[in-house]
Amino acid sequence: MLLSRVAESLYWAARYLERGEDTARIVRSYSEAMVDLPVSVSTSWEPLLAITGSREAFDALHDQTDEESIVQFLVADSGHPGSVVSCVTQARENLRSTREILPRDGWLVVNDTYLFAESHRHDGVGRRSRGRFLDRIVADARRLDGILSATMSHDAAYEFLRLGQALERADMTTRVLGVRAAALMAAASAPEGDGEYAEVQWMSVLASLSARQMYHRSTREPVNGPAVVRFLLTDRAFPRSVAACLARVAAGLTALPRGEEVLPAVRAAEVELSLVDPTETDGKTLDDAMDGLQLSLAAVHGQLAVTYLRVAAPD
């Protein structure tokens, strides 16, 4: 049986790697959307802080919410634990003590990504170099994913990596929908809202989750709000949808001893997901639904931590 210490390191390493990759992808897609939109469209970089849940931490350090300050905070700030560079660093630290479990090629990718992120962190802030930096972070994460899938034994250690990845991925999908998708719906339903350039922004929502091509392949219809929400929530064939992530968590738990202690929390999250109406066009309703899903995902994490990781049971 895997030691709790090792399971915890693998689980959190996977969560940090996924968080860093997701943040890189979100900043990249948002930057591209800002270029595609005309200057006449009112835009702000503040939604990125809402998606990552880091508004309070940002406000404690910054007086202005301009592009450079927000991007630097989310990408390169070593003092912010949710920045891309910090996530890569924390993932490496968690995996350093479990190097004998990872395939050697996997550890080399993690270490190379860390060295690159540390030495090129400022490239992730400037507009001209930002895309290349973020592309490298995303590409390295995909490379590692392939190495682990193809060369690591699919045992308990592997399952803890996948559990952390799936939970973090599901959480980020709900955050993107709860902030960006909900805001687009609210703008479209406002009396003065005319939906101008809405398709560009919905495409950016899909791009932030690397879902644009698979959306078109699955739905075979133009980009529109309800269809995007339905795809990202319920399409079990797409690995970043909430439904697919919960299915991956359930499958991983069935392969672990005592998995039945955590499965009820997963089933409760699936019930919460089934209550979301993807055709609902009210932004506030969608935002509230995503808040409920995030609480359900937190409950899954809490039960998993009590069952497997080195934490005391809650009072």
C-alpha positions in Angstrom: 0.0 0.0 0.0 1.2 3.5 -0.8 2.4 5.6 2.1 0.1 8.5 2.9 3.1 10.8 2.6 3.8 9.6 -0.9 0.1 9.7 -1.9 -0.2 13.3 -0.6 2.9 14.4 -2.5 1.7 12.9 -5.8 -1.8 14.2 -5.3 -0.7 17.8 -4.7 2.0 17.7 -7.4 -0.8 16.8 -9.9 -3.0 19.6 -8.6 -0.2 22.2 -8.9 0.8 21.0 -12.3 -2.8 21.2 -13.6 -3.3 24.6 -11.9 -0.2 26.0 -13.5 -1.1 24.7 -16.9 -4.7 25.9 -16.6 -3.7 29.3 -15.5 -1.2 29.6 -18.4 -3.9 28.6 -20.9 -6.4 31.0 -19.5 -4.0 34.0 -19.6 -3.0 33.0 -23.1 -6.5 32.7 -24.4 -7.6 36.0 -22.7 -4.6 37.8 -24.2 -5.5 36.5 -27.7 -9.1 37.6 -27.2 -8.0 41.1 -26.3 -6.2 41.3 -29.6 -9.1 40.0 -31.6 -11.6 42.5 -30.0 -11.8 46.0 -31.4 -10.7 48.8 -29.1 -14.3 50.1 -29.0 -15.3 47.1 -26.9 -14.9 47.7 -23.2 -12.6 45.1 -21.7 -10.9 44.5 -18.4 -8.3 42.0 -17.1 -10.0 41.7 -13.7 -12.0 38.5 -14.7 -8.7 36.6 -14.6 -8.4 37.4 -10.9 -12.0 36.2 -10.3 -11.4 32.9 -12.2 -8.3 32.1 -10.2 -9.9 33.2 -6.9 -7.0 35.6 -6.2 -8.6 39.0 -6.1 -8.1 39.6 -2.4 -4.5 38.5 -2.6 -3.9 40.8 -5.6 -5.6 43.8 -4.0 -3.4 43.4 -0.9 -0.3 44.0 -3.1 -1.5 46.2 -6.0 -3.4 49.5 -6.3 -4.1 49.2 -10.0 -5.8 46.5 -12.0 -3.9 47.0 -15.3 -2.8 44.3 -17.6 0.8 44.2 -16.6 0.1 44.0 -12.9 -2.5 41.2 -13.2 -0.5 39.2 -15.7 2.7 39.5 -13.6 0.8 38.4 -10.5 -0.8 35.4 -12.2 2.2 34.3 -14.2 5.5 35.3 -12.6 4.9 36.3 -9.0 6.8 33.9 -6.8 5.1 35.3 -3.7 1.7 34.3 -5.1 1.2 30.5 -4.6 -1.3 30.4 -7.5 1.0 31.9 -10.1 2.2 29.7 -13.0 5.8 29.9 -11.8 4.9 29.1 -8.1 2.7 26.1 -9.2 5.5 24.6 -11.2 7.9 25.1 -8.3 5.6 23.5 -5.8 4.9 20.6 -8.1 8.6 20.0 -8.5 9.1 20.1 -4.7 6.3 17.6 -4.2 7.7 15.2 -6.8 11.4 15.6 -5.8 10.8 13.4 -2.8 9.0 10.8 -4.9 11.4 10.6 -7.8 11.8 6.9 -7.5 8.1 6.4 -8.3 8.0 8.6 -11.5 9.4 7.5 -14.8 12.8 9.1 -15.2 11.7 10.9 -18.4 8.7 12.4 -16.4 11.0 13.8 -13.7 13.2 15.3 -16.4 10.3 17.1 -17.9 9.2 18.5 -14.5 12.7 19.7 -13.7 13.2 21.2 -17.2 9.9 23.1 -16.9 10.9 24.4 -13.5 14.3 25.6 -14.7 12.7 27.3 -17.7 9.9 28.9 -15.7 12.4 30.3 -13.1 14.8 31.7 -15.7 12.3 33.1 -18.1 9.5 34.2 -15.7 9.6 37.8 -17.0 9.0 36.6 -20.5 5.5 35.6 -19.4 4.6 39.2 -18.6 5.5 41.2 -21.7 3.0 41.0 -24.6 5.6 40.1 -27.2 7.1 37.1 -25.3 4.1 36.1 -23.3 2.7 33.7 -25.8 5.9 31.8 -26.3 6.4 31.4 -22.5 2.8 30.2 -21.9 2.9 27.9 -24.9 6.0 26.2 -23.4 4.3 25.7 -20.0 1.3 24.1 -21.7 3.4 22.0 -24.0 5.5 20.7 -21.2 2.4 19.7 -19.2 1.0 17.8 -22.1 4.3 16.1 -22.7 4.5 15.0 -19.1 0.9 13.8 -19.3 1.8 11.6 -22.3 4.9 10.2 -20.6 3.0 9.2 -17.4 0.1 7.7 -19.4 2.4 5.6 -21.6 5.3 4.7 -19.3 4.2 4.8 -15.7 2.6 1.7 -14.1 -1.1 2.3 -13.6 -1.0 1.5 -10.0 -2.0 3.4 -6.8 0.6 6.0 -7.3 -0.7 6.7 -10.8 -4.2 6.9 -9.6 -3.4 9.6 -7.0 -1.8 11.7 -9.7 -4.9 11.3 -11.8 -7.2 12.1 -8.9 -5.4 15.4 -8.3 -5.4 16.3 -11.9 -9.1 15.5 -12.4 -10.3 17.4 -9.4 -8.2 20.5 -10.2 -9.3 20.4 -13.8 -13.0 20.1 -12.9 -12.7 23.0 -10.5 -11.0 25.2 -13.1 -13.7 24.4 -15.7 -16.4 25.5 -13.2 -14.5 28.7 -12.5 -14.2 29.6 -16.1 -17.9 29.0 -16.6 -18.9 30.8 -13.4 -17.0 34.0 -14.3 -16.5 34.3 -18.0 -19.5 32.4 -19.3 -21.9 33.9 -16.7 -20.6 37.4 -17.5 -21.2 36.9 -21.2 -24.7 35.7 -20.6 -25.5 38.6 -18.3 -24.2 41.0 -20.9 -26.3 39.5 -23.6 -29.5 39.6 -21.5 -29.0 43.2 -20.3 -31.3 45.8 -21.9 -28.5 47.4 -23.7 -26.8 44.2 -24.6 -26.7 43.4 -28.3 -24.4 40.4 -28.2 -21.8 42.1 -30.5 -18.6 40.1 -30.7 -20.1 37.5 -28.4 -19.0 34.7 -30.6 -15.4 35.8 -30.4 -15.6 35.8 -26.6 -17.4 32.5 -26.4 -14.6 31.0 -28.6 -12.1 32.4 -26.1 -14.0 30.6 -23.3 -13.5 27.4 -25.3 -9.9 28.2 -26.1 -9.1 28.7 -22.4 -10.0 25.1 -21.8 -8.5 23.8 -25.1 -12.0 22.9 -26.1 -12.7 24.8 -29.3 -11.9 22.1 -31.9 -13.6 19.3 -29.9 -16.7 21.6 -29.4 -17.1 21.9 -33.1 -16.5 18.2 -33.7 -19.1 17.3 -31.1 -21.8 19.8 -31.5 -21.5 20.6 -35.3 -23.2 24.0 -34.7 -22.1 27.6 -34.4 -20.6 28.8 -31.1 -23.4 29.9 -28.8 -23.6 30.2 -25.0 -25.9 27.4 -24.0 -24.2 24.9 -26.3 -20.8 25.9 -24.9 -22.0 25.5 -21.3 -23.6 22.1 -22.1 -20.4 20.8 -23.7 -18.1 21.9 -21.0 -20.4 20.5 -18.2 -21.8 17.3 -19.6 -19.8 15.9 -22.6 -18.3 12.8 -21.0 -16.1 12.2 -24.1 -14.2 15.5 -23.6 -11.6 15.1 -20.8 -11.9 18.6 -19.5 -15.7 18.6 -19.0 -16.9 18.4 -15.4 -18.8 15.2 -16.1 -15.6 13.5 -17.6 -13.5 14.7 -14.6 -16.0 13.3 -12.1 -16.1 10.0 -14.0 -12.3 9.8 -13.9 -12.3 10.4 -10.1 -14.9 7.7 -9.6 -12.9 5.3 -11.8 -9.7 6.0 -9.8 -11.4 5.5 -6.5 -12.6 2.0 -7.6 -9.0 1.1 -8.2 -8.0 2.1 -4.6 -8.7 0.5 -1.3 -11.3 2.3 0.8 -12.5 4.1 -2.4 -16.1 3.4 -1.3 -15.6 5.9 1.5 -15.1 8.7 -1.0 -17.4 7.6 -3.7 -20.6 9.0 -2.0 -19.1 12.5 -2.2 -18.4 12.0 -5.9 -22.0 10.8 -6.5 -23.3 13.9 -4.7 -21.2 16.1 -7.0 -22.7 14.2 -10.0 -26.2 14.9 -8.7 -25.3 18.6 -8.3 -24.1 18.6 -11.9 -27.3 17.0 -13.1 -29.3 19.8 -11.6 -27.6 22.4 -13.7 -29.7 23.5 -16.7 -27.2 24.2 -19.5 -29.9 26.0 -21.5 -30.3 28.6 -18.8 -29.3 32.0 -20.2 -29.3 33.9 -16.9 -25.7 34.7 -15.9 -26.5 34.9 -12.2 -28.2 31.5 -12.2 -25.1 29.9 -13.9 -22.8 31.6 -11.5 -24.7 30.3 -8.5 -24.8 26.8 -10.0 -21.0 26.8 -10.5 -20.6 27.9 -6.9 -22.6 24.8 -5.9 -20.5 22.6 -8.0 -17.3 24.0 -6.5 -18.6 23.3 -3.0 -19.3 19.7 -4.1 -15.8 19.3 -5.6 -14.4 20.7 -2.3 -16.4 18.0 -0.4 -14.8 15.3 -2.6 -11.4 16.7 -1.9 -12.2 16.8 1.8 -13.3 13.2 2.0 -10.4 12.1 -0.1 -8.0 13.9 2.3 -9.6 12.4 5.4 -9.5 8.9 3.8 -6.0 8.9 2.3 -3.9 11.9 3.2 -2.1 13.0 6.4 -4.9 15.1 7.8 -7.0 14.8 10.9 -10.7 14.1 10.6 -12.8 17.3 10.8 -14.6 18.1 14.1 
